[in-house]
Amino acid sequence: MSFDGRELRNALGRFATGVCLITTVTEDGEPLALTANSFSSVSLDPPLVLWNLQNNSDVYAHFATPNYFAINVLSLEQQALSNQYAKKGEHTLAPDHFSPGKFGAPIIRDALVSFDCELEATHEGGDHLIIVGRVHEMLSRADGEPLVFYSGGYRELS
Ligand SMILES: Cc1cc2nc3c(=O)[nH]c(=O)nc-3n(C[C@H](O)[C@H](O)[C@H](O)COP(=O)(O)O)c2cc1C
């Protein structure tokens, strides 16, 4: 390889993404959220989406094999939520940040769009686990600007 880990990370960061909160509920009923920008569409028919979970996450066990989870795309005004749920040990959702979805996964209030998913499959992907979800419900706001992540920092579209 002609590059080191830092160079690879920097290069990958040149791909602009949105920012999501992945949400689920533990077996004890605790609602959790984790900030992620690895969200991607997979398939329209059937409706499949994915995100990648780092293998060394403290909350790996809760996010790796949930029956249901939600992918909530954050709006420009929700940068504070992105920062909050990206902190180690800070994944318990505050009650005023969500309402329960149809299948139990927390739906983030005022997200641009939320995909309510059932776990379809997982695949090992190096130091991450690829988590594929089947979309059962979608809730979306009529308007709003996305929170954008690019080159290690938050951006806005214009
Ligand atoms: C913009 C952004 C995107 C991130 N994307 C991912 C991701 O796709 N997958 C992931 O596992 N962690 C991602 N993280 C890291 C987690 O949000 C969080 O920092 C990490 O899970 C904290 O460690 P813990 O899981 O051990 O608590 C991202 C963080 C930020 C700020």
Ligand as a Chemical Component Dictionary entry (heavy atoms), coordinates in Angstrom:
data_LIG
# 
_chem_comp.id                   LIG 
_chem_comp.type                 NON-POLYMER 
_chem_comp.pdbx_formal_charge   0 
_chem_comp.three_letter_code    LIG 
# 
loop_
_chem_comp_atom.comp_id 
_chem_comp_atom.atom_id 
_chem_comp_atom.alt_atom_id 
_chem_comp_atom.type_symbol 
_chem_comp_atom.charge 
_chem_comp_atom.model_Cartn_x 
_chem_comp_atom.model_Cartn_y 
_chem_comp_atom.model_Cartn_z 
_chem_comp_atom.pdbx_ordinal 
LIG C1  C1  C 0 -19.909 12.707 11.573 1  
LIG C2  C2  C 0 -19.667 11.379 12.264 2  
LIG C3  C3  C 0 -19.912 10.199 11.574 3  
LIG C4  C4  C 0 -19.708 8.962  12.192 4  
LIG N1  N1  N 0 -20.004 7.810  11.503 5  
LIG C5  C5  C 0 -19.904 6.613  12.112 6  
LIG C6  C6  C 0 -20.309 5.418  11.434 7  
LIG O1  O1  O 0 -20.736 5.449  10.295 8  
LIG N2  N2  N 0 -20.199 4.242  12.118 9  
LIG C7  C7  C 0 -19.728 4.180  13.401 10 
LIG O2  O2  O 0 -19.668 3.088  13.958 11 
LIG N3  N3  N 0 -19.332 5.299  14.077 12 
LIG C8  C8  C 0 -19.433 6.504  13.460 13 
LIG N4  N4  N 0 -19.075 7.638  14.121 14 
LIG C9  C9  C 0 -18.548 7.523  15.488 15 
LIG C10 C10 C 0 -19.684 7.380  16.513 16 
LIG O3  O3  O 0 -20.665 8.361  16.359 17 
LIG C11 C11 C 0 -19.159 7.558  17.946 18 
LIG O4  O4  O 0 -18.236 8.619  17.970 19 
LIG C12 C12 C 0 -18.499 6.357  18.467 20 
LIG O5  O5  O 0 -19.421 5.317  18.340 21 
LIG C13 C13 C 0 -18.112 6.559  19.939 22 
LIG O6  O6  O 0 -17.562 5.399  20.480 23 
LIG P1  P1  P 0 -18.495 4.275  21.187 24 
LIG O7  O7  O 0 -19.344 3.676  20.095 25 
LIG O8  O8  O 0 -17.515 3.304  21.752 26 
LIG O9  O9  O 0 -19.347 4.967  22.236 27 
LIG C14 C14 C 0 -19.253 8.910  13.525 28 
LIG C15 C15 C 0 -19.006 10.106 14.216 29 
LIG C16 C16 C 0 -19.215 11.322 13.596 30 
LIG C17 C17 C 0 -18.981 12.591 14.366 31 
# 
loop_
_chem_comp_bond.comp_id 
_chem_comp_bond.atom_id_1 
_chem_comp_bond.atom_id_2 
_chem_comp_bond.value_order 
_chem_comp_bond.pdbx_ordinal 
LIG C1  C2  SING 1  
LIG C2  C3  SING 2  
LIG C2  C16 DOUB 3  
LIG C3  C4  DOUB 4  
LIG C4  N1  SING 5  
LIG C4  C14 SING 6  
LIG N1  C5  DOUB 7  
LIG C5  C6  SING 8  
LIG C5  C8  SING 9  
LIG C6  O1  DOUB 10 
LIG C6  N2  SING 11 
LIG N2  C7  SING 12 
LIG C7  O2  DOUB 13 
LIG C7  N3  SING 14 
LIG N3  C8  DOUB 15 
LIG C8  N4  SING 16 
LIG N4  C9  SING 17 
LIG N4  C14 SING 18 
LIG C9  C10 SING 19 
LIG C10 O3  SING 20 
LIG C10 C11 SING 21 
LIG C11 O4  SING 22 
LIG C11 C12 SING 23 
LIG C12 O5  SING 24 
LIG C12 C13 SING 25 
LIG C13 O6  SING 26 
LIG O6  P1  SING 27 
LIG P1  O7  DOUB 28 
LIG P1  O8  SING 29 
LIG P1  O9  SING 30 
LIG C14 C15 DOUB 31 
LIG C15 C16 SING 32 
LIG C16 C17 SING 33 
# 
